[in-house]
Amino acid sequence: MLGTFSLVTPAEIVFGRGQIAQLNDRATKLGSRALIVHGRSPGRLADVFESLKTVDIVQTLSVGKEPDLNTLTVAIEEGKALGIDLVLGIGGGSVMDSAKVLAAMLPSQTSLLSHLEVVGSGLPLSAKRLPLILVPTTSGTGAEVTRNAVIDIPEAQRKVSLRDNQLLPDLALVDPAMTDNCPRRVSLHSGLDAITQVIEPYLSSRANLFTDMLCKEAIPKGLLALKQLMDAESKEARDALAQVSLFGGLALANSGLGVVHGLAGPLGGLCGAPHGAICGALLPAGIAANRDSVVDADQKARIDHVIGWIAEVFETSADLALPRFREWIIQSGLPGLASIGVTDEHMSAASQAAVSSSSMKANPVVLPAATIEQIMRQSL
């Protein structure tokens, strides 16, 4: 199984502290009339905006949460008449997902809904997307190197994906300095998402040689870096976590995820809690449920490797590693699912939706709805 794989990646990835200085020159080679998608605090990006001296910024869009269908549809219609020939997404996962959608849909004559999974027709994109550069400012989603964009459908209480290889950007520019002094709560949530996104691809039934090389280094590195950041701001830890986030995006794009993300999508749509917080709250119980359910010796060994890395970072035994990890998550400021608004009603609906979610298809073992619900209850 591990000897056969295919890879999907952006055209180019640039990683390193200080590499944001390349943005103007790189952007100029791709277009001249830019749409910039950014987070709710553009003041943090003042220097970046100022550096774009040879690019005409004709439209900006502020994204403060996961994009919803109506907001994106309006932005697409407004942008079509502006002659935009380049899209830059500079922000967290929601910002980059929005930029992907706009780059894909501005040249398109079809509706966004027709391309969405679950609630739409899931059709492939019908037009070549605009040139696209993605610059993360948090270390978590790895969205700069994935081929999907998550879109909130409030009326359906679901979060679904636009998924197409065209969503991979021309350039993923990952400068860890862009994440320096990120708020502690955001660092915790996004960091736990990053760690989940190297653990789940490593445990995935679709794991391969390429994703294993990424995840084996990234899992212990991410755990240690996030632990350090919860104690004190550190450029070295920021650099490490940015690399882990990048590796996670590449890994999940090429081997899939698992039960934690299978639940995070439905739960996020039902209660509106931050994606990274949901993943972080579910992760210890999700690992434990897979460990209790797998029968394949190789899969069991992989889970034991993960538990061993957790035990090493948190200086405990393998038997106590997952409880200690959950205790640390709680002590760091994420008490559990109930603290972010998850209720019994949400859990019942999410357990049913998770069974058929795309992320669950790569979980190392098929979990029944009762086990999936138990994971949530243990994570309250």
Summary of the structure (lengths in Angstrom):
residues: 380
radius of gyration: 19.7
end to end distance: 36.2
largest distance: 60.8
contacts: 1432
relative contact order: 0.12
helix: 58%
strand: 12%
